[in-house]
Amino acid sequence: MTVDIREFIAGNTALCAPPHIPEIELYLASEAHDLWLKTEEELDALGLPPPYWAFAWAGGQGLARHLLDHPDLVAGKSVLDFATGSGLVAIAAVKAGATGVMACDIDSFSAMATAMNAAHNRTRFALRSDGIIGQDDGWQVILAGDVFYDQALATSLLPWFDELTDRGATVLVGDPGRSYCPTEQLEALAVYQVPVTRALEDADIKKTTVWRYKH
């Protein structure tokens, strides 16, 4: 089954602002859309990856909020938004004055959703859909919103983050207490109470910390 990605996103989402980031509107799924109700097995049967791009996860919301409130962190700097999902954090970085922003996610649906969201918010940045872990294009700031939900992914990220920080880059992480978040290697910058959807998080509010990675 061939899926038109742009058409699929437009038909299964609606433009709305994440509750913690009213300045930005994204194409997001909600209870009103079938996508919300589909299990991973159903999506797999359609040949579709899990739609992480269709939700504004707490870690990304906290990190985006922090950038908008503290633009000095990225203003005038080159930035990588790793595992961009919906593109929320990349959009926030551009709005905060970052230059040369690159958003990366291996999901092709994420790439299209991010492009659509960037256009709607009148922001422009580069997109990549390859596996970027271990690479270094000289970014001054690396942004990672909600990336420590999986042990294998977390294990692969730490050596890369070590290398990036060792050569002088700043790595900023937004995390709502995921199981594999390496708090012993992080310095807390701010804490936010982020409204979330109970169907996804089993909570109405997630305490979300913005961290600076240290090595």
N, C-alpha and C positions, 0 to 999 in steps of 0.2 A: 504494500500500500504506500503510495507516494503522498506525502503531506506537504502542502504549501505552507511554509513556516510562518510567513507574515500573516497569511489568512488565518492560520490556526491560532496565533497569538491574539489577533484582533477579535476572533470569534469566541475566545475563551477567557478573556480578561476585560476589565474596564479601567478607564483612567481614574485614578484616585490618589490622594496624598497619603503616604504613610503617617500614622498618628503622631510620631515624634518629629516628622520633617514636613510641616505644612507648606514649606516653600517649594517643594518638588512634587510633581505628579508623575506616576508611573502606570504602565499597563500591568495591573495585578489581578490575580484571581481572588474571588470572594465566595462566600457561601452561595451566592446567586448563580455561580457558574458550575457546569458539569465537571470541569477540571478539578475543582476542590474535592469532589466526591470520588474521583477515580483512584483506585489503588495502584501501587507500583506494578503489580502484575498485569492489570488492565492496560496500563500505559505501555508496558513491555510488549504486550500482544499487538499493539498498534505500531510497534517499532519506535516508540518515543521514550526518551530518557526521563527520569523523575523531574518534574518542573520546578526545580529550585529557583529558577529565574522569575517565577510567577508570584513570589512572596517576598515581602520586605522583612527579612530576618532581624532579630533583635540586635545582633552584633553589628550588622551593617547600619542599622538605624542609629545606634549609639555613636559609631565612628563618624557617620555623616554629620550628625548633630554637632559633634566635637569640632570637626573641620569648619563648619559654617560659623561656629561661635569663636573659634581660634584660628582664623585664616593665616596667621603668621607661620603656622606649621607647614603650610604648602605653598604659600604665595610666592610666585616667581621661581618655583622649583619644578624639576622634572619628577614625575610621579608614575608609579605602577600601581594599579588597583588589581590585585591578584584575586582570582575566583570572583569576578565581578557580579555574577548572577544577573540581577536586573539592571546593573549599571548605576545604582543609587550612589555608591561611594565615589565613583569616578565623576559623576555629575556634580556632587557636592564639592569635590576637589577643584573642578573647573570654576564653579561659582565662587570658591574661596580664593581664586587667583592663581592656581597652579598653571604651569606651562608645560607643554609636551606631555600631556597625560596619555598613558597607555592603559587600556582595560583589557584584561585577559580572562578567558574562561574556555574550557575545552568543549563545552556544550554548544552546538550550533544554534540551538534555540535561544540560548543565552545571548549569543552574538546578535541575533536578529532583534530580540527584545531590547537589548542595550542600545542598539542603533535607533530603534523606534523611540525609546525613552529619551535618548540624547537629543533627537530631533525635536520632540515635543517640548523639551525644556530649553531649547535654543542653545545647546552646548555642543561643542565639537571636540572629539578626541579620537585617537587611534584605537583599533580593535585587533586583538589576536585570538586565535582559537587553538593554538598548539600547546603542547606541554612545556611550560616555561620554567618549571622548577629546576634549579641548578644553573640557569642562565643569568647573565648580568650585562645589561645594556647601559650601565652607569646611572641608573635612576638615583635621585637624591632621597626620595621618600618612597617606601613601599607600604601600601595599605592592605590590610587583611581583615576583612569583616566576617566573623563567624566561620572560621576555617578549622577549628579544632574539635569537630564532631566525630571524626573518624581516626582511629588509632594509626592506621597505615599512612594516611595523609599527614597526620601530625609528625610521625616519625621521619617522613621525607622532608618536611618543611624545616625542621630545626637546623640541620647542617647548612642548608641554604641561607636561612636567616642569620646564622653565625657568620658566614662568609660575607654577607652584605653589610652587616653591622661592623665587622672587622675592618672593612675598607672605608667606613665612614658614613654609610647610608643610615637613615632613620627608618626603622620598621615600626609601624603603628598597628595595633591589633584591637579589634572590637570583639568582645566575647561575653556572652551571658551565662557563664558558668558551665561550659561544655566539659565533658568528661576528660578530654585529653589536652586541656589548656595548661601549658607549662608555667604556672604562676611563679615558680621559683626563678624563672628567667625573665620575668616581666616586672616593670615598674608602673604602678597605677598612676594615671593622669587625671581621671575623672570617673564618676559613677553616675549612671542614669537609670531611672525607672521607666522602662520602655513598655508601652501597651502592646500586647500581642494577641494572637488569636488562640483561644483555648484548644481548638481542634488540632492545632499544630504543636503547641508547646505545653499543653496541660496546665496552663496558667493564664491569668489575665494580664499580669505584669511580670516582666523579667528584669531583674537587677543586672545591668549591663555595664561592664567596666571597659574603659579605653586604656590600653596599656602601651608602654614603650618597651620594645624587646631589647634585652641587654645580653651581652656575652662576656 
